[in-house]
Amino acid sequence: MYTYFCSATLSRDLLPARSKVNRQEVDTIRQSIRFRLSLLFFITIVIPIVGIVVKLPSYYLDLIKEQESSLLEGTLTALTFDIQTYLDDLERMTVTPYLNNEVMLALKLKSTSQWKLLTPYEQYEAEEVLNKTLPSYLKNMRKDILGTILLPMDGSVYITPPLSFSDQAVKGFPFKEQDWYIKAVKADGNVAFTGVHKQDYLNNADSEVFSVTRLIKDPDSSRPLGIIMADADTVLLDQMMKGIRLSKGAKVVILDDNQQLIYANQPISGDMQRQIASGSRTVMDVKDSYTVVRETISRSNWVIAILSPEAFIQAHLKRVYWIGTAFAASGLLIALILYFTVSHWIVTPFKQMIQVMKRVQRGDMNTLYRVKGNDEISQLGSNLNTMIYKLDELIDREYKAVLGKRNAEYRALQSQIQPHFLYNTLNGFIGLNRTGQSMQLERAILSLSGMLRYTLEHNDWAQLQEEIDFINKYCGLQLVRFAEKIQVHISCDPDALSLLIPKLLLQPIIENAIIHGIEPCDHSCELRMDIHMQSVPGEKEEVLAIHISDNGVGFESSKVQEGLGIRNVRERLQLSFEGASMSIHSAKDQGTSVQILIPLKDVRRG
């Protein structure tokens, strides 16, 4: 009705006695359209591109940092595992005395007064065990250990050195006063890890080592028998670092449990060491700042930290700036091309419409606007053509009256159908809103919008494909109300999809099946629609068969009269197809089925 009112109003304005379209009006309309397009271009293209250019470096900076952090964490995990494995090997060396009964017996004898009661030969045998048997075991453990030292409780010293060191300890060296000795005693049989220290207890040995110590105890009496310590060279850590890949300028730092430096692949200042020890995520240096990824070795409480320089990330970011700038320039260029193309594409149809209006003013009622596509401008052009048709109707009242009467019948029948699905969906929208299902509510509104657009289009016929799409949207809205109570199955012969039928012919049947058959039911129901072409017994020509069924409550056909919606379907079917038929079969508590048969000879293709 709204479209007809607008068309009628415009038709009066277009009469030669009422209006006159001139060049100035054309320019005004074109300038107005260009201004709006320019504003739309600025809002939808320029502003987003500027926003992207502004946000892109920040986004990629976060992305690069995240990737770099992920890589460093993986590298750190591998490095930590290697060091942990090495410390485990050192720890296993400290339990070697427990594995030899002769060694344990010799340690027990030297830690008691029984040692003095032994014969010289027995003392010689015990010394041989500690001087030769135990070192042979320890030397075979690992080739990269700088040495081990065993300190029985009687003050004697037994050293298992590498080939390059002397086997003699510094005479009178105060072993019991050393931090590593005290730490091993406090550990009471457990392993104790010691940070970097010098082998100042050996003659001619000035290497810096880190050590693993353990208090050897009598398994029977738990009495201390001695201290064993294994020394490892920090050069071994350099060898481990060669097996990992680091970004340029990255630093690896290892601190012991007292936050003292054990290893650094590059020199670091004391201030940087303090920052790392404090747990800071960012370390500042004189020339650069570093992002810190750290991990603690659980057994030794050593901290391994990898420092990634910010300069490395900034170098990557510069490339992102160039890419962002190129992207923005390309985007603006493409946008400008699109703007002028779209501007021409939109303004030209309006100019053509105005030319059509001028010819109509001069009395040429046979001129029409050539509609291309199905967008808003095409719809406006279609409405213009409709307006011309209405003007022609005013000129030829008698001929148009007959055609208008037939069209009015179709419009009246359609208008009776539309309120049904509107009423059914609005209650569902209220429920979605109250339960806070905003996303589902938005989808439902979009479905309803598409349905309304379809019903308001100025055509009385539609392809079966369009009707099926409409019914799918309608059933989707009904699912909002009934949830899992209803299952919908629609099948159609692909060859039948392009056939034309009266618009909204099937929707009232679907609506009746849901409202009167499925809604009162207390169990889950199935709604089916099958469309196919078949032959009829005794007839030569095929028919289009549309079968709609449900397994709802059903009804007794003899006691129920057809409603307005079903009567409208019958009337429209008879008006459209001379040989069409429609039959309804229902049984109480079994469901209802509706079958429509349309001769294919009466059906047109879209």
Secondary structure, 3 states (H helix, E strand, C coil): CHHHHHHHHHHHHHCCCCCCCCHHHHHHHHHHHHHHHHHHHHHHHHHHHHHHHHHHHHHHHHHHHHHHHHHHHHHHHHHHHHHHHHHHHHHHHHCHHHHCHHHHHHHHHHCCHHHHHCCHHHHHHHHHHHHHHHHHHHHCCCCCEEEEEEEECCCCCEEECCCCCCCCECCCCCHHHCHHHHHHHHHCCCCEEEEEEECCCECCCCCEEEEEEEEEECCCCCCEEEEEEEEEECHHHHHHHCCCCCCCCCEEEEECCCCCEEEECCCCCHHHHHHHHCCCCEEECCCCEEEEEEEEECCCCEEEEEEEEHHHHHHHHHHHHHHHHHHHHHHHHHHHHHHHHHHHHHHHHHHHHHHHHHHHHCCCCCCCCCCCCCCHHHHHHHHHHHHHHHHHHHHCHHHHHHHHHHHHHHHHHHHHHHHHHHHHHHHHHHHHHHCCCHHHHHHHHHHHHHHHHHHHCCCCEEEHHHHHHHHHHHHHHHHHHHHHHEEEEEEECHHHCCEEEECCCCHHHHHHHHHHHHCCCCCCEEEEEEEEEEECCCCCCEEEEEEEEECCCCCCCCCCCCCHHHHHHHHHHHHHCCCCEEEEEEECCCEEEEEEEEEHHHCCEC
